Amino acid sequence: MNEKKRLFYMSQMGIQAWVAQGPVQSRNAIGADDYPPDKLPPADDVFKETSTVNNHIVKSLDELKRSVAACTLCDLHQTRTQTVFGTGHPAANWLIIGEAPGADEDRKGEPFVGRAGQLLTNMLHAIGLTRGEVFIANILKCRPPDNRDPRPPEVECCRPYLRQQINLIQPKIILALGRIAAQSLLNTDAPIGRLRGTKHTYEDTQIPIVATYHPAYLLRSPQQKRKAWEDLKFAFESMD
Ligand code: URA
């Protein structure tokens, strides 16, 4: 992505043009050029055998997606239109994790398709990434009714699915969007303000996790977009 476009997407994010100087600039420039889709392995080649979900060996994201679609582990299956497994490149360097599908996502079967999704797309563009070269998923694969917060037992039912997604994708960085995603991934109840700005790791792996604000929150509090931009740059620097 060229500089003009990047600045355009930053302005779409609602933040003043950031003109990088010094090391971060080169990282962003490298990032934009280093991870175009054609430098990732072909999607169909990505079949990694891993451990198990419910005692069943999962060999591919497609197979895992089918298990998720058939899931009845918690009550959310009774009210969903469909599951929202996640979309993107199956060997993405960036794994972006939100909270749970909303009404639009439940209808479409894809994550982040509403207004918050548009902002997320712009945020990704601002760091030189397209949706097709990252993978976007949620903590929960089914919509909680009335957009309420996910309940702890629901998070626990979905946890093995997310763990398998991470195992299969093997991202170089996980970006947790918002309090619920950050707290669930990091097994903590610390507030998002304290989780930001630190390079955490996922469970017993070395996969880095960086937390930032949820795009829906940024739509309500646009003055925080600059902090989110700092988080994105920090995530870039934290990549394995
Ligand atoms: N908010 C989320 O956390 N995830 C979505 O998929 C959409 C909105």
Residues whose N, C-alpha, C, O or C-beta is under 5 A from the ligand:
A	BS01	URA	G98 E99 A100 P101 G102 E105 P111 F112 A116 N138
